[in-house]
Amino acid sequence: MADSLRGMEIVVAGGSGGLGSAAVRMLAAEGARPVIGYRANRERAEALAALGPIVQADLAIAADRARLLDAAPSLYGLAVFCGNPARVASPDALEEALRLSHEVNFLGPTMLAREAAARMRDAGTPGSIVLVSTMQAVSVFPGSTAYACAKTALIQAARILAKECRGESIRVNVVCPGVNRAGMAEASIASGKYDRYLNEGIVPRFGQAQDVARAVRFFLEPDSYVTGQVLTVDGGLTL
Ligand SMILES: NC(=O)c1ccc[n+]([C@@H]2O[C@H](COP(=O)([O-])OP(=O)(O)OC[C@H]3O[C@@H](n4cnc5c(N)ncnc54)[C@H](OP(=O)(O)O)[C@@H]3O)[C@@H](O)[C@H]2O)c1
């Protein structure tokens, strides 16, 4: 696998984030050509500018998605890390959080994946698409309606796209991270919210961004025979 992604163009949407940046670094270290997408935090994205072009794109906006894909004219891969925890401070805030989560965690990533697949199909080249969901989409966590339901829908959208792409050498898979010391879970870990998972021996440690990056990288392997699959990377937490 060491050299198999050399020179390959891979759009990493949300590549500036805590988990996405580890994937960008891993891909760049292998000689791949990541295109790094971000929405608003330019400073975070610029820290990675030496590794590939950085492109501002809000996935909820069609023109932005097109601009992001345009930055990779020989597109081979797409990894979509964009997401929002859609936290709900009070019951009154649920409806708004559902709308936000639908847009950021489902609609944007789903449309981008489908648009990337269409470009791969038009180019007649093989491609690999990896969507990042969450363990909360495959297991039941009270209080997670807004975040988890959109992420569960994302899994089904990925599987449908994978089936639509059968026979075309375009593969679509999903990674479901657990609790990682990076990105959106970092502050919750620091607050002690997840300490019981360690104290009760449920996980041996919290996840690291590299754990997720390795799983994404697995699905990006060019000669892979794997499609339509969901890989949970949570140290066994949801068992
Ligand atoms: N960290 C964890 O432990 C964990 C656990 C399970 C699942 N996940 C999932 O893993 C993915 C990455 O999370 P993370 O922890 O790395 O979060 P993060 O550090 O907050 O990064 C999120 C990334 O998504 C981008 N983004 C957000 N909304 C966007 C939009 N509308 N359009 C385009 N880009 C957008 C952000 O760009 P800006 O910063 O510029 O806005 C950033 O690059 C998410 O899908 C998350 O749900 C994370």
PDBQT file of the ligand as one rigid body, heavy atoms in Angstrom, charges set to zero:
ROOT
HETATM    1  N1  LIG A 301     -14.004  14.212  17.048  1.00  0.00    +0.000 N 
HETATM    2  C1  LIG A 301     -14.668  13.117  17.327  1.00  0.00    +0.000 C 
HETATM    3  O1  LIG A 301     -14.397  12.435  18.337  1.00  0.00    +0.000 OA
HETATM    4  C2  LIG A 301     -15.741  12.618  16.398  1.00  0.00    +0.000 A 
HETATM    5  C3  LIG A 301     -16.484  11.502  16.804  1.00  0.00    +0.000 A 
HETATM    6  C4  LIG A 301     -17.450  10.973  15.935  1.00  0.00    +0.000 A 
HETATM    7  C5  LIG A 301     -17.651  11.582  14.712  1.00  0.00    +0.000 A 
HETATM    8  N2  LIG A 301     -16.943  12.678  14.360  1.00  0.00    +0.000 N 
HETATM    9  C6  LIG A 301     -17.196  13.228  13.018  1.00  0.00    +0.000 C 
HETATM   10  O2  LIG A 301     -15.957  13.423  12.388  1.00  0.00    +0.000 OA
HETATM   11  C7  LIG A 301     -16.039  14.532  11.491  1.00  0.00    +0.000 C 
HETATM   12  C8  LIG A 301     -14.895  15.483  11.777  1.00  0.00    +0.000 C 
HETATM   13  O3  LIG A 301     -15.084  16.016  13.076  1.00  0.00    +0.000 OA
HETATM   14  P1  LIG A 301     -13.958  16.808  13.884  1.00  0.00    +0.000 P 
HETATM   15  O4  LIG A 301     -13.973  16.302  15.258  1.00  0.00    +0.000 OA
HETATM   16  O5  LIG A 301     -12.703  16.823  13.126  1.00  0.00    +0.000 OA
HETATM   17  O6  LIG A 301     -14.640  18.252  13.901  1.00  0.00    +0.000 OA
HETATM   18  P2  LIG A 301     -14.037  19.680  13.640  1.00  0.00    +0.000 P 
HETATM   19  O7  LIG A 301     -12.641  19.787  14.178  1.00  0.00    +0.000 OA
HETATM   20  O8  LIG A 301     -15.062  20.624  14.131  1.00  0.00    +0.000 OA
HETATM   21  O9  LIG A 301     -13.931  19.766  12.045  1.00  0.00    +0.000 OA
HETATM   22  C9  LIG A 301     -15.071  19.889  11.258  1.00  0.00    +0.000 C 
HETATM   23  C10 LIG A 301     -14.651  20.234   9.852  1.00  0.00    +0.000 C 
HETATM   24  O10 LIG A 301     -15.814  20.360   9.036  1.00  0.00    +0.000 OA
HETATM   25  C11 LIG A 301     -15.830  21.651   8.439  1.00  0.00    +0.000 C 
HETATM   26  N3  LIG A 301     -17.223  22.060   8.283  1.00  0.00    +0.000 N 
HETATM   27  C12 LIG A 301     -18.162  22.236   9.235  1.00  0.00    +0.000 A 
HETATM   28  N4  LIG A 301     -19.336  22.594   8.676  1.00  0.00    +0.000 NA
HETATM   29  C13 LIG A 301     -19.132  22.665   7.336  1.00  0.00    +0.000 A 
HETATM   30  C14 LIG A 301     -19.930  23.009   6.214  1.00  0.00    +0.000 A 
HETATM   31  N5  LIG A 301     -21.217  23.362   6.342  1.00  0.00    +0.000 N 
HETATM   32  N6  LIG A 301     -19.360  22.965   4.994  1.00  0.00    +0.000 NA
HETATM   33  C15 LIG A 301     -18.074  22.619   4.832  1.00  0.00    +0.000 A 
HETATM   34  N7  LIG A 301     -17.266  22.295   5.846  1.00  0.00    +0.000 NA
HETATM   35  C16 LIG A 301     -17.782  22.320   7.083  1.00  0.00    +0.000 A 
HETATM   36  C17 LIG A 301     -15.034  22.539   9.389  1.00  0.00    +0.000 C 
HETATM   37  O11 LIG A 301     -14.549  23.701   8.752  1.00  0.00    +0.000 OA
HETATM   38  P3  LIG A 301     -14.438  25.090   9.633  1.00  0.00    +0.000 P 
HETATM   39  O12 LIG A 301     -13.695  24.731  10.883  1.00  0.00    +0.000 OA
HETATM   40  O13 LIG A 301     -13.710  26.013   8.731  1.00  0.00    +0.000 OA
HETATM   41  O14 LIG A 301     -15.855  25.499   9.925  1.00  0.00    +0.000 OA
HETATM   42  C18 LIG A 301     -13.908  21.564   9.737  1.00  0.00    +0.000 C 
HETATM   43  O15 LIG A 301     -12.971  21.479   8.701  1.00  0.00    +0.000 OA
HETATM   44  C19 LIG A 301     -17.430  15.147  11.707  1.00  0.00    +0.000 C 
HETATM   45  O16 LIG A 301     -18.283  14.714  10.679  1.00  0.00    +0.000 OA
HETATM   46  C20 LIG A 301     -17.866  14.576  13.043  1.00  0.00    +0.000 C 
HETATM   47  O17 LIG A 301     -19.262  14.479  13.119  1.00  0.00    +0.000 OA
HETATM   48  C21 LIG A 301     -16.009  13.227  15.176  1.00  0.00    +0.000 A 
ENDROOT
TORSDOF 0
